[in-house]
């Protein structure tokens, strides 16, 4: 069984990716790096929100796939998906992991196109189904 690495992003120094910006929550978001370079980003009920730049506008997201050429914003801090993916690869196996549920794709590269994806239990973070 393969495991999915979940990387945490926020202002707290215990996160995998730390952003020192007052508009970024201590535990702002989580992301998974897909084999095809996309990120699956989940906002963790942050105060200032998580946004992706699409179609000439910033769109607030709760959970979504983000392509490498799109821009991400956590609060007011902009980060490139490529930077997040490269930092994740450099951090190695220290990130938290969850096993896919029975019947779900074990590889995120086989997941639906951007705008659709996995649904996570907001209390446990467990991936519970595909949209």
Backbone as a ProteinNet text record, in pm:
[ID]
protein_1_A
[PRIMARY]
XXXXXXXXXXXXXXXXXXXXXXXXXXXXXXXXXXXXXXXXXXXXXXXXXXXXXXXXXXXXXXXXXXXXXXXXXXXXXXXXXXXXXXXXXXXXXXXXXXXXXXXXXXXXXXXXXXXXXXXXXXXXXXXXXXX
[TERTIARY]
84.9	0	89.1	65.5	142.9	85.9	167.7	125.6	132	42.5	36.3	98.4	198.1	261.5	184.3	150.7	82	179.8	202.1	291.9	209.1	253.5	181.4	251.6	170.4	220.4	157.3	234.9	181.8	291.4	252.4	344.3	420.5	363.9	427	553.2	657.9	786.2	782.9	679.3	669.3	618.1	574.8	526.2	640.3	607.3	705.1	749.4	657.5	687	639.1	732.3	700.7	698.4	591	579.3	564	662.8	659.2	586.5	454.6	370.2	247.8	213	100.6	-34	-46.9	-173.8	-184.2	-76.9	-75.1	-103.6	-199.6	-234.5	-122.3	-119.5	-16.3	-18.3	-136.3	-155.5	-250.5	-197.7	-279.1	-335.5	-249.5	-292.5	-208.3	-255.5	-181.7	-178.2	-75.2	-70.2	-5.3	-43.7	8.9	69.5	186.8	251.3	216.4	152.8	115.5	233.8	231.9	338.6	353.4	243.8	248.7	286.7	323.9	367.9	259.7	133.8	27.1	31.3	-28.1	-45.3	-192.7	-224.1	-360.2	-353.6	-416.5	-406.6	-537.2	-525.4	-640.9	-619.6	-711.8	-708.5	-751.8	-680	-709.2	-786	-895.6	-979.4	-898.1	-813.2	-728.8	-812.9	-757.5	-827.6	-833.9	-722.5	-713.8	-740.9	-756.8	-791.9	-675	-706.9	-612.7	-671.6	-587.8	-635.6	-546.3	-605.5	-530.5	-567	-466.7	-489.4	-525	-651.7	-703.2	-791.5	-778.6	-867.9	-863.3	-745.9	-725.9	-781	-809.6	-861.3	-817.4	-809.6	-781.2	-910.2	-907.9	-1024.9	-995	-1083.5	-1066.3	-1097	-1012.4	-1034	-1036.5	-1106.9	-1106	-1017.3	-1039.9	-959.2	-958.7	-840.4	-836.4	-699	-694.3	-568.7	-516.6	-386.6	-323	-208.9	-211.5	-108.7	20.6	134.1	262.5	271.1	196.1	204	103.8	25	-69.3	-1.3	-55.3	-1.9	-89.9	-27.7	-99.6	-80.5	-182.2	-171.2	-229.2	-150.4	-192	-197.8	-319.8	-332.8	-288	-186.3	-132	1.9	49.4	179.6	163.2	230.2	225.4	339.3	305.8	403.3	377.2	482.5	465.7	449.1	360.4	346.3	477.8	559.5	688.3	777.5	777.1	855.6	806.9	675.5	621.7	660.3	649.5	682.5	830.5	917.5	1060.8	1098.7	1035.4	1062.5	1014.1	901.7	849.4	946.3	1000.3	1095	1220	1262.3	1383.3	1362.3	1236.8	1210.8	1207.6	1191.2	1197.2	1079.7	1101.1	992.4	942.9	972.5	929.4	783.7	721.7	583.6	487.7	371.5	267	215.4	169.7	116.7	-18.3	-99.1	-225.7	-234.3	-293.5	-312.5	-442.8	-447	-572.1	-675.6	-800	-909.2	-934.8	-991.9	-1022.9	-1107.3	-1071.5	-1147.5	-1101	-1014.1	-964.7	-838.1	-807.7	-683.6	-565.8	-469.3	-351	-249.7	-270.8	-182	-265.2	-221.6	-295.8	-284.4	-184.2	-172.4	-290.2	-362.8	-479.5	-607.6	-594.9	-710.6	-774.6	-896.1	-966.4	-891	-934.3	-872.5	-888.7	-816.3	-823.3	-968.2	-1003.4	-1140	-1219.9	-1168.8	-1232.1	-1124.8	-1163.1	-1059.7	-1111.2	-1023.4	-1057.8	-1124.3	-1211.3	-1275.4	-1216.2	-1178.5	-1118.1	-1211.4	-1209.9	-1285.3	-1223.5	-1300.4	-1242.3	-1193.3	-1238.5	-1196.8	-1068.9	-1056.4	-940.6	-839.4	-881.6	-793.4	-786.9	-857.6	-855.1	-924.5	-865.9	-930.6	-1043.6	-1167.1	-1283.2	-1350.4	-1337.8	-1398.4	-1349.4	-1385.9	-1357.6	-1483.5	-1466.5	-1583	-1636.5
-117.5	0	123.4	213.9	337.1	434.3	528.8	627.9	765.2	852.4	988.3	1079.2	1157.4	1249.5	1380	1425.1	1552.1	1648.7	1761.7	1864.1	1977.4	2030.6	2138	2271.2	2375.7	2508.7	2607.5	2700.1	2802	2881.3	2965	3052.1	2979.9	2872.8	2799	2728.3	2733.2	2674.9	2522.5	2456.9	2311.7	2266.7	2359.9	2326.1	2285.5	2210.9	2171.8	2292.6	2385.6	2508.4	2624.3	2704.9	2814.8	2946.5	3024.5	3157.6	3255.8	3340.8	3439.9	3564.6	3560.5	3670.9	3671.8	3787.9	3797.7	3759.4	3759.4	3720.6	3569.9	3497.8	3352.1	3292.8	3201	3135.4	3042.9	3011.6	2921.4	2787.7	2731.3	2608.7	2645.8	2700.4	2762.5	2662.2	2573.5	2482.4	2356.3	2257.9	2134.4	2112.3	2041.6	2010.8	1875.7	1816.4	1688.3	1714.8	1660.5	1675.5	1553.6	1578.8	1472	1437.1	1317.4	1273.3	1363.6	1426.3	1510.7	1655.7	1685.5	1820.3	1908	1865.8	1944	1927.7	2023.6	2014	1997.6	1922.1	1917.5	1995	2112.6	2205.8	2206.6	2203.4	2210.3	2323.1	2418.5	2524.3	2464.2	2494.5	2438.2	2538.7	2588.5	2685.8	2807.9	2855.2	2970	3096.9	3195.4	3322.5	3403.8	3407.9	3494.5	3423.4	3292.3	3217.3	3172.6	3081.2	3027	3053.6	3104	3147.5	3094	3074	3038.5	3140.8	3181.5	3279.2	3205.4	3221	3155.3	3252.3	3252.7	3333.6	3481.1	3533.4	3675.6	3721.6	3627.9	3666.8	3567.4	3615.1	3528	3459.7	3327.7	3250.6	3183.8	3204	3139.6	2990.9	2908.5	2764.5	2704.5	2595.2	2514.1	2392.7	2324.8	2211.1	2214.8	2198.5	2199.7	2155.7	2109.9	2083.1	2215.1	2235.2	2357.1	2316.6	2369.7	2338	2413.5	2360.6	2425.4	2569.7	2604.2	2739.7	2837.1	2793.2	2882.1	2943	3053.2	3117.9	3083	3071	3045.8	3164	3191.2	3295.3	3241.3	3252.6	3214.4	3344.2	3390.9	3525.1	3622.3	3702.1	3795.5	3748.5	3631.9	3580.6	3493.3	3531.5	3453.7	3352.4	3230.9	3122.6	3048.2	3009.4	2931.8	2783.8	2713.3	2569.7	2494.4	2542.4	2478.4	2486.8	2602.1	2618.2	2522.3	2510	2417	2273.2	2235.5	2098.1	2068.9	2164.3	2140.1	2134.7	2217.1	2213.5	2080.9	2029.2	1900.9	1788.3	1787.9	1683.6	1689.6	1810.9	1827.8	1787.5	1795.7	1766.6	1617.7	1533.6	1388.7	1331.6	1219.5	1142.4	1192.6	1316.3	1362.2	1407.9	1422	1469.8	1361.3	1405.6	1311.3	1236.7	1114.6	1036.8	977.6	954.8	883.4	779.7	667.8	564.1	589.3	571.8	587	486.5	527.2	438.5	336.4	222.6	117.3	174.2	141.1	186.1	319.7	391.1	518.5	495.2	586.9	579.7	587.3	498.4	504.2	603.7	655.2	757.1	879.8	995.4	1117	1158.2	1108.3	1142.7	1086.6	992.3	935.6	1006.7	1111	1183	1268.7	1317.2	1399.1	1527.8	1595.1	1720.7	1829.1	1940.4	2053.6	2097.2	2134.2	2175.1	2062.7	1940.1	1826.9	1754.4	1667.3	1596.5	1518.9	1496.4	1419.2	1507.3	1448.3	1517.5	1463	1555.1	1512.8	1542.3	1455	1478	1599.3	1709.3	1831.4	1816.4	1715.5	1697.2	1614.2	1510.1	1421.3	1443	1506.8	1524.4	1401.9	1296.4	1171.8	1191.7	1136.3	1140.3	1039.5	1087.1	999.6	961	1041.8	1005.3	1098.3	1063.2	1152.4	1230.6	1357.8	1437.8	1388.5
0	0	0	-94.2	-95	8	47.6	145	81.8	124.5	74	178.9	140.4	233.4	236.7	355.2	373.7	437.5	370.3	421.4	479.7	592.2	660.3	636.6	620.3	590.3	687.3	737.9	826.3	894.1	988.3	1060	1170.6	1224.6	1334.4	1285.2	1366.1	1326.3	1313.2	1362.5	1350.3	1212.7	1128.1	994.8	903.5	797.3	696.6	613.8	590.1	515.5	601.5	649.5	740.7	664.3	683.9	625.4	741	759.6	866.6	818.5	823	778.3	869.6	921.9	1015.6	955.4	822.1	759.2	739.3	773	762	899.2	906.4	1032.7	1077.1	1205.9	1258.2	1185.6	1163.8	1084.3	972	864.7	760.5	660	608.7	501.9	503.2	427.4	403.4	253.2	207	64.9	41.4	-70.6	-116.9	-253.9	-279.9	-410.2	-496	-610.8	-703.4	-793.2	-850.3	-939.6	-1061.9	-1105.7	-1225.9	-1196.2	-1071.9	-1036.1	-976.2	-987.5	-926.8	-775.2	-706.5	-562.2	-532.8	-429.2	-377.7	-246.5	-244.3	-132.2	-54.3	78.7	167.9	267.4	270.1	370.2	503.6	610	743.1	828.7	775.6	846.4	887.7	797	824.7	837.9	905.3	925	796.3	721.9	603.5	471.3	472.7	352.8	267.2	176.4	78.6	-59	-151.3	-282.2	-392.5	-511.6	-631.8	-739.2	-817.8	-924.7	-1051.5	-1095.6	-1216.2	-1291.7	-1422.7	-1504.6	-1470.4	-1443.9	-1414.9	-1280.7	-1189.8	-1058.8	-951.4	-828.8	-715	-673.2	-662.3	-620.7	-487.3	-391	-260.7	-275.3	-214.2	-222.1	-82.7	-69.4	53.6	30	-84	-128.5	-279.9	-339	-485.3	-534	-659.8	-726.3	-781	-773.4	-822.4	-915.3	-1038.3	-1137.5	-1107.5	-1153.3	-1126.7	-1176.8	-1283.3	-1338.4	-1276.7	-1179.7	-1111.2	-988	-941	-821.2	-702.7	-586.2	-460.9	-367.5	-287	-184.9	-55.5	50.1	184.5	263.4	297.3	352.5	244.8	273.7	174.4	117.8	159.5	115.6	-8.3	-118.2	-241.6	-244.2	-289.7	-299	-429.3	-496.1	-619.2	-584.5	-654.9	-633.4	-656.2	-749.3	-776.1	-651.6	-583.6	-460.5	-352.1	-334.8	-234.7	-267	-393.8	-434.3	-413.1	-448.4	-432.4	-284.8	-201.7	-57.5	1.3	-47.9	0.7	-30.8	-152.4	-190.3	-104.3	-69.3	11.4	156.7	204.7	346.3	376.6	274.2	294	370.4	439.4	498.3	633.9	671.8	803.2	806.1	690.8	687.7	734.6	782.8	824.6	702.9	723.1	611.4	648.2	545.2	562.8	452.4	481.4	380.3	307.3	175	101.5	150.5	147	186.5	76.1	112	15.2	-97.8	-220.8	-336.1	-391.2	-320.9	-370.1	-449.6	-536.1	-611.8	-516.5	-534	-449	-501.6	-622.6	-676.6	-707.7	-657.9	-686.7	-831.6	-903.9	-1044.9	-1124.8	-1069.6	-1136	-1092.8	-1011.7	-960.2	-1069.7	-1046.2	-1145.3	-1178.2	-1284.3	-1326.8	-1221	-1239.9	-1146.4	-1127.7	-1006.1	-974.9	-911.8	-921.7	-855.7	-778.9	-691.8	-619.1	-501.5	-406.8	-289.4	-184.8	-107.1	3.7	131.9	222	347.5	462.4	561.6	683.9	752	773.9	829.4	972.8	1043.1	1182	1193.4	1109.5	1119.8	1009.1	898.5	783.9	694.9	730.3	653.8	519.4	412.9	282.7	285.7	261.5	277	146.6	40.7	-86.4	-196.5	-320.8	-433.3	-462.6	-505.9	-546.1	-677
[MASK]
+++++++++++++++++++++++++++++++++++++++++++++++++++++++++++++++++++++++++++++++++++++++++++++++++++++++++++++++++++++++++++++++++++

